[in-house]
Amino acid sequence: MKLYKIIIILVVFFKTETLLSENNLFSVNNIQLEKKNKITNNALANQAIKKGFNQLIAKILLKEDIRKLSDLNNSTIKQLVSYYQISEVQNDNDNKELVSFSITFDKFKTHDLFYRRNISYSEISDKELYILPILIKDNEIFIFNNNHFYKNWNEVYKDNLIEFILPLENIEVIKNINTMKNNLLDLEVRNLFKEYTNKNLALVIIEENKSKIKKAFIKAMIQDKNITKNLIFNTENLKTNFLNEKLITEIKKELIDLVKSKNLIDIRTPSFLNVKLELNKNSNLVKLNSRLQNIDLIENVYVQELNKDYMNLRIKYLGKLNKMINQLKKENIDLQLFGETWLIKTL
């Protein structure tokens, strides 16, 4: 009976070495294309794959790294696809026949591509960014009122990758800014978001004058790292409404890239975590295996030692240990260090 138990355990975890699941990070859903009479299903699928790949790299790569993949042809991109699903969508407004694609790219093939091109990708676990854009116009500071950047921030360039959260009008915030009005660049970001000190924070100062050159200054705290950046925009020939939209869009793109830059995973330097799983009536190997598969940081899980009392596992993963621990917590997997031994179990 014990032999059967050991065989079952080995089957569960040896499958993990080659079949760790396709994670949502490498999936792109709801790619809608119009199906016209003369286009074949194969041609339509090729269009969807190219569009899906562009959406994927826009989500997980820095702008500078996206350019490193500009030479990829459709055939190479198609080889990265693990599978795709198709469903028809009927548009009642103009009776167009729309086809929706959901595409999953193979994680290991994509990793290999990034490795060969010397590219790190980003996996953002904390998608919230608490931000306050303030406007300086004619030497006057506008925080909540008469500030079109604060008012329209979430109405322009809507992107699902980062959730921008603006503070409600707050007397203490106004007081802090007015106190530092002669030297806003020295303002502590944490003082503006005292109730969100463990979150990603950003202050954006936008200078607006009659010049065709507009300036913005970013002061942020992302993943507990201080970041400052100056941005300069040429707004020649842009009308006021388009000008404001352009500034918000470009500043948002810059902030998203900054968040990505602090959540990069270098596939060239994997790490290993040795854990011990105690085998008792509360152990659920299938559940543990399933939850580990949901963590994209994990590349492989190896069985190092196995007996009737415990199993030693070696987890190969990407990124930093604290990020790995956070991902385990999200999957209701408990990891505790006792002495020099990491114990793992499902909750």
Buried (B, 14 or more C-beta within 10 A) or exposed (E): EEEEEBEEBEEBBEEBEEEBBBBEBBBBEEBBBEBEEEEEEEEBBBBBBBBBBBBBBBBBBBEEBBEBBEEBEEEEBEEBBBEBEBEEBEEEEEEEEEBBBBBBBBBBBBBEBBEEEEBBBBBBEBEBBBBBBBBBEEEEBBBBEEBBBBBBBBEBBEEEEBEBBBBEEBEEBBEBBEEBEEEBEEBEBEBBBEEBEEBBBBBBBBBBEEEEEBBBBBBBBBBEEEBEBEBEBEBEEBEEEEBBBBBBEBBBEBBBBBBBBBBBBBBEEBBEBBBBBEBEEEBEBEBBBBBBBBBBBBBBBBBEEBEEEBBBBBBBBBBBEEBBBBBBEEBEBEBEEEEEEBBBBBE
